[in-house]
Amino acid sequence: MSVVAAGVSKWALRDVSFELPPGSVTAMVGSNGSGKTTLLNVLAGHLKPELGHTSIAGRVAYVPQHKPMYKSFRVKDVLEFGRRMNDIWDADRAEQWLNRFRIPRKLQIEDLSGGERTHVVLALALGSRPDVLMLDEPLAELDPLARRKVMRELLTEVNDKGMTLIFSTHAVGEIAGVADRLLVLSRGRLLVDGDADELLEEHVLYTGPHASTSPVEGHVVLAKHGRAQSSFLVRSGGQRIDEPWTARYVTLEELVVAHLERDL
Ligand SMILES: Nc1ncnc2c1ncn2[C@@H]1O[C@H](COP(=O)(O)OP(=O)(O)OP(=O)(O)O)[C@@H](O)[C@H]1O
């Protein structure tokens, strides 16, 4: 395993455990204050857990949410900084990232837009040739097209270099087809930890006449009742159901929202 958290508790975080295989892409989602940043800081070694431990195999690069960089530096100074600060430095890889997003090297960091700054910190992180790249809300300041492009390019980096990627995001609708693993945090606890495709296969929404109990066996994630209708999101593995009930798979976004809503 390239990333392991075992019984981690810190501030809001309570007993969080998971293992991420090498080369995996994990999206960490959850409500505000659920502990995503805390968990990334613990994994990156910036915070010491109160309980539990973490381990990461290989070199780690961590891009925090606030993207710390010297504002008076020009982009090319940042690259030089990267070269001097890292024992291993892949200048081509950093340059290529900046080229892909057409970032001018002569501008100072303070003159860049928020999105452009994101590209600079990502270039810095990738230039250090990480085995594990951890990003705290990397998409937050990017426009919708740039978000898609960044994720696509990051996936290329994962596939070409065998890197493990873990990122937190609120853009739940954009993780389908990107993340192969999903971690859902709520109030400091890990609600969901699994393979994204398997989770999608397991969760089925059953809709039918008003009923107090689910029409199928399995863990009911969320039940909703109208005057004449009930719906149950069940982690059932997709069982057959007779009319008048209908069944359909849900999107990752629906799945995440249902788990978070249940835990409110
Ligand atoms: N120094 C601290 N001491 C105690 N609790 C803290 C400290 N710093 C942060 N917290 C708490 O830890 C909780 C989790 O915060 P964290 O920033 O990890 O959440 P998050 O999931 O990243 O939120 P968001 O989505 O809003 O960025 C919050 O309730 C926060 O107040």
PDBQT file of the ligand as one rigid body, heavy atoms in Angstrom, charges set to zero:
ROOT
HETATM    1  N1  LIG A 301      -5.904  24.084  15.802  1.00  0.00    +0.000 N 
HETATM    2  C1  LIG A 301      -7.080  23.451  15.873  1.00  0.00    +0.000 A 
HETATM    3  N2  LIG A 301      -7.506  22.951  17.040  1.00  0.00    +0.000 NA
HETATM    4  C2  LIG A 301      -8.685  22.284  17.125  1.00  0.00    +0.000 A 
HETATM    5  N3  LIG A 301      -9.515  22.094  16.082  1.00  0.00    +0.000 NA
HETATM    6  C3  LIG A 301      -9.141  22.575  14.894  1.00  0.00    +0.000 A 
HETATM    7  C4  LIG A 301      -7.905  23.271  14.720  1.00  0.00    +0.000 A 
HETATM    8  N4  LIG A 301      -7.792  23.613  13.418  1.00  0.00    +0.000 NA
HETATM    9  C5  LIG A 301      -8.922  23.170  12.815  1.00  0.00    +0.000 A 
HETATM   10  N5  LIG A 301      -9.728  22.559  13.690  1.00  0.00    +0.000 N 
HETATM   11  C6  LIG A 301     -11.062  21.977  13.423  1.00  0.00    +0.000 C 
HETATM   12  O1  LIG A 301     -10.977  20.783  12.694  1.00  0.00    +0.000 OA
HETATM   13  C7  LIG A 301     -12.191  20.619  11.942  1.00  0.00    +0.000 C 
HETATM   14  C8  LIG A 301     -11.857  20.122  10.574  1.00  0.00    +0.000 C 
HETATM   15  O2  LIG A 301     -11.279  21.168   9.817  1.00  0.00    +0.000 OA
HETATM   16  P1  LIG A 301     -10.699  20.895   8.364  1.00  0.00    +0.000 P 
HETATM   17  O3  LIG A 301     -10.102  22.179   7.901  1.00  0.00    +0.000 OA
HETATM   18  O4  LIG A 301      -9.850  19.691   8.390  1.00  0.00    +0.000 OA
HETATM   19  O5  LIG A 301     -12.037  20.579   7.540  1.00  0.00    +0.000 OA
HETATM   20  P2  LIG A 301     -12.276  20.444   5.975  1.00  0.00    +0.000 P 
HETATM   21  O6  LIG A 301     -13.045  19.184   5.782  1.00  0.00    +0.000 OA
HETATM   22  O7  LIG A 301     -11.011  20.576   5.228  1.00  0.00    +0.000 OA
HETATM   23  O8  LIG A 301     -13.226  21.691   5.696  1.00  0.00    +0.000 OA
HETATM   24  P3  LIG A 301     -13.490  22.594   4.400  1.00  0.00    +0.000 P 
HETATM   25  O9  LIG A 301     -14.257  21.725   3.433  1.00  0.00    +0.000 OA
HETATM   26  O10 LIG A 301     -14.344  23.682   4.941  1.00  0.00    +0.000 OA
HETATM   27  O11 LIG A 301     -12.167  23.063   3.871  1.00  0.00    +0.000 OA
HETATM   28  C9  LIG A 301     -12.905  21.967  11.955  1.00  0.00    +0.000 C 
HETATM   29  O12 LIG A 301     -14.035  21.862  12.777  1.00  0.00    +0.000 OA
HETATM   30  C10 LIG A 301     -11.884  22.903  12.547  1.00  0.00    +0.000 C 
HETATM   31  O13 LIG A 301     -12.481  23.905  13.314  1.00  0.00    +0.000 OA
ENDROOT
TORSDOF 0
